[in-house]
Amino acid sequence: MTMTPTTDAVQRGATVVVPLRRARHARRLTTPSVTVVLPVLDEAAGLAATLPLIPDYVTEIIVVDGGSTDASVVVVHEILPDAVVLTQAGRGKGDALKTGIAMAGGDIIVTMDADGSMDPRDIDAAIELLLQGDHFVKGSRCLPGGGSDDFTPVRRAGNAFLTSATNAMVGRRFTDITYGFNAYWREVSPLVEDLADGFEFEIQLAVRATRSGLRTAEVPCHEATRVGGATKLHAFKDGWRILKAIVTEAQSGPRHHWHMPDRLISPGPTDSDLLVDRDAVR
């Protein structure tokens, strides 16, 4: 399905904004509903690249703005007028994600970056695994079919170390613990309430999901070079914080032993035609 913008593109500095008045409910999963949560801080160019690629079956998009001084909020309103824009009261990526997750109404919640480095079309594969019975799905740049245009030697080495440390502590074979593309059933969301407010949030959640007895999986993702803006991640400082968070989470108290409602589990093959939407945007 090809979608045609209803108005001409708008130039916002170096960012070209293409408004898309999409009939979001015309083509959607009948069940479950899907919410995408995007934390944002000065990501106008990345949003312009990311938002048009979100599949049409996504029923709710929540953008949590951390006080952007660029045109990020304007870009959201002009590309996707039906998106929900929240103003973050606290600070940090984890805090922004918790703000969006608390407001999410979808049966499935997908969290991802809005800087243009993550491909929303990877949502298809993640949801298919959830429909087949998994509870928590992570994106991985290190699986066959994945990759990265933005892995510096330092980042690659740090990710390998943190992934190995996590696996050793929780007995799981993750391939890419630091990649922030996640999808899970909404019933998992209570697990996030006391997690960190910073970058370590997403890694903590993966560790907690494993320790809670949830069925976890990974899907291959390709990380593109971020579009505009500057990275907020400091390799050594944030890497140390992430390692401490992994150790703390892996060693804290008894496991949660989370139990998912049977009604959410649809074992066996799924109808991929419900998910494939890669030709929806031009």
C-alpha positions in Angstrom: 0.0 0.0 0.0 1.4 3.4 -1.0 0.6 6.4 1.1 0.5 9.8 -0.5 1.2 12.9 1.6 -1.7 15.3 1.7 0.5 18.4 1.6 3.9 19.3 0.2 7.0 18.7 2.2 8.0 21.4 4.7 11.6 22.6 5.1 12.6 22.9 8.8 16.3 24.0 8.6 18.1 21.0 7.4 15.1 18.7 8.0 12.5 18.0 5.4 9.1 17.2 7.0 6.6 15.2 5.0 3.1 15.2 6.5 1.4 11.8 6.3 -2.3 11.8 7.1 -2.6 8.1 7.3 -5.8 6.0 7.9 -4.0 4.3 10.7 -7.0 2.1 11.6 -7.7 1.0 8.0 -5.0 -1.6 8.0 -4.2 -3.0 11.4 -3.9 -6.2 13.4 -7.3 -7.2 14.6 -5.7 -8.4 17.8 -3.5 -7.5 19.5 -3.1 -3.7 19.4 0.5 -2.3 19.3 1.9 0.8 20.9 5.3 2.2 19.9 7.1 4.4 22.5 9.8 6.8 21.3 12.0 8.8 23.8 13.1 12.1 22.1 15.6 14.8 22.9 16.5 17.1 19.9 15.8 14.4 17.3 14.0 16.4 14.6 16.0 14.9 11.7 15.8 11.4 13.1 12.1 11.6 13.6 11.6 12.7 10.0 13.4 9.5 9.0 11.8 7.2 11.5 8.1 8.1 11.8 7.1 7.4 8.1 8.5 3.9 8.4 6.3 2.8 11.4 3.9 0.1 10.1 0.3 1.0 9.7 -0.9 -1.7 11.9 0.6 0.2 14.9 -2.4 1.6 16.7 -0.7 4.1 19.0 2.5 6.1 18.8 3.7 7.8 22.0 6.6 10.3 21.7 8.1 11.4 25.1 9.9 14.7 24.7 12.7 15.4 27.2 12.8 19.2 26.5 13.9 19.4 22.9 15.1 22.8 21.7 14.9 21.9 18.0 11.8 21.2 15.9 11.2 17.6 17.2 7.7 18.2 18.5 6.7 20.1 15.3 8.0 17.3 13.2 5.9 14.8 15.1 2.7 16.8 14.7 3.3 17.4 11.0 4.2 13.9 10.1 1.8 12.0 12.4 -0.9 14.3 13.8 -2.5 11.3 15.6 0.7 10.6 17.6 0.6 11.3 21.4 3.3 13.7 22.5 4.1 13.7 26.2 6.4 16.1 28.0 8.9 14.3 30.2 8.9 15.6 33.8 12.1 13.8 34.9 15.4 13.2 33.2 17.1 10.3 31.5 16.2 7.8 28.8 14.8 5.3 31.2 12.6 7.9 32.8 11.3 8.9 29.4 10.5 5.2 28.5 8.8 4.7 31.8 6.6 7.7 31.2 5.6 6.4 27.8 5.1 2.8 28.9 2.8 4.0 31.8 0.5 5.7 29.2 0.6 2.9 26.6 -2.7 1.3 25.7 -1.6 -1.4 23.3 -1.5 -5.1 24.1 2.1 -5.1 22.8 4.6 -2.3 23.6 7.6 -1.6 21.4 10.3 0.8 22.5 12.9 2.1 20.2 15.2 5.1 19.4 14.0 8.0 17.2 17.4 9.1 16.0 17.1 7.2 12.7 19.4 4.4 13.7 16.7 1.9 14.3 14.3 0.6 11.6 10.7 0.5 12.6 10.1 -2.2 10.0 11.9 -4.6 12.4 8.8 -4.5 14.5 7.2 -7.1 12.2 9.6 -9.9 13.2 9.4 -9.0 16.9 5.7 -9.1 17.0 5.6 -12.4 15.1 7.8 -14.0 17.9 5.4 -12.6 20.5 2.5 -14.1 18.7 4.2 -17.4 18.6 4.6 -17.5 22.4 7.5 -15.3 23.5 7.0 -12.7 26.2 10.0 -10.3 25.6 11.9 -9.8 22.4 15.1 -7.9 22.0 16.7 -6.6 18.8 20.2 -7.8 18.1 22.9 -6.4 15.7 25.0 -9.5 16.2 22.6 -12.2 14.9 22.9 -13.3 11.3 21.0 -10.8 9.2 21.8 -8.0 11.7 24.6 -5.5 11.7 25.7 -2.0 12.5 27.0 1.0 10.6 27.8 2.7 13.8 29.8 0.2 15.8 33.2 1.8 16.7 35.8 -0.6 18.0 35.3 0.7 21.5 31.5 0.3 21.3 31.8 -3.2 19.8 34.2 -4.3 22.5 32.1 -2.8 25.3 28.9 -4.5 24.0 30.7 -7.9 23.7 31.9 -7.6 27.3 28.6 -6.5 28.8 26.7 -9.2 26.8 29.1 -11.9 28.0 28.9 -10.6 31.6 25.1 -10.7 31.5 25.0 -14.2 30.1 27.4 -15.4 32.7 25.2 -13.9 35.5 21.8 -14.9 34.3 22.4 -18.1 32.3 21.1 -16.7 29.1 22.7 -16.5 25.6 21.9 -13.0 24.6 24.0 -11.8 21.6 23.5 -8.0 22.0 22.5 -6.8 25.4 22.9 -3.1 24.8 20.7 -2.6 21.8 17.6 -0.7 22.8 15.0 -2.1 20.5 12.5 -4.1 22.6 9.0 -5.5 22.3 6.9 -7.2 24.9 3.4 -7.8 26.1 1.9 -5.0 28.2 1.5 -7.4 31.1 5.3 -7.3 31.4 5.3 -3.5 32.0 5.0 -3.7 35.8 8.5 -5.0 35.8 9.9 -1.6 34.7 8.6 0.5 37.6 11.7 0.6 39.8 14.3 0.3 37.0 16.9 3.0 36.4 16.2 6.4 34.8 19.2 6.3 32.6 20.6 4.3 29.6 20.9 1.2 31.8 17.1 0.9 31.9 16.8 -1.3 28.8 19.6 -3.7 29.8 18.1 -4.0 33.3 14.8 -4.9 31.8 16.3 -7.7 29.7 18.0 -9.1 32.8 14.8 -8.9 34.8 12.7 -10.5 32.1 15.1 -13.4 32.1 15.2 -13.7 35.9 11.4 -13.5 36.0 11.0 -16.6 34.0 9.7 -14.9 30.9 10.3 -16.5 27.5 12.8 -14.2 25.8 14.0 -14.0 22.2 16.0 -11.9 19.9 15.5 -10.7 16.3 18.2 -9.5 13.9 18.3 -5.7 13.4 20.5 -3.4 11.4 21.7 -0.2 13.1 22.1 2.6 10.7 24.2 5.7 11.4 22.1 8.1 13.4 20.5 11.0 11.5 21.4 14.3 12.9 21.8 15.3 16.5 24.5 14.0 18.8 24.7 10.8 20.8 23.9 11.1 24.5 25.8 8.0 25.3 29.3 8.2 26.9 31.0 4.9 26.2 33.1 4.5 29.4 30.9 6.4 31.9 27.7 4.8 30.8 29.3 1.5 30.2 30.4 1.4 33.9 26.9 2.4 35.0 25.4 -0.4 32.8 27.8 -3.0 34.3 26.9 -2.0 37.8 23.2 -2.1 36.9 23.6 -5.6 35.4 25.3 -6.9 38.5 22.8 -5.4 40.9 19.8 -6.7 38.9 21.3 -10.1 38.5 22.0 -10.5 42.2 19.0 -8.8 43.7 16.6 -10.9 45.8 14.5 -13.7 44.6 13.3 -13.9 41.0 9.9 -12.3 40.2 8.5 -15.5 38.6 6.1 -13.5 36.3 3.2 -15.4 34.9 1.7 -14.4 31.6 -2.1 -14.8 30.9 -2.8 -17.7 28.6 -5.1 -15.5 26.5 -2.1 -13.7 25.1 -0.3 -16.7 23.9 -1.0 -17.9 20.3 1.4 -20.9 19.9 2.2 -22.1 16.4 2.5 -20.4 13.0 1.1 -16.9 12.6 -0.3 -15.1 9.6 2.6 -13.1 8.4 0.3 -11.2 6.0 -1.0 -9.3 9.1 2.5 -8.0 9.8 4.2 -7.4 6.5 3.9 -3.7 5.7 7.3 -2.9 4.2 5.8 -1.3 1.1 3.5 1.0 3.0 5.8 4.1 2.8 7.5 5.6 -0.2 
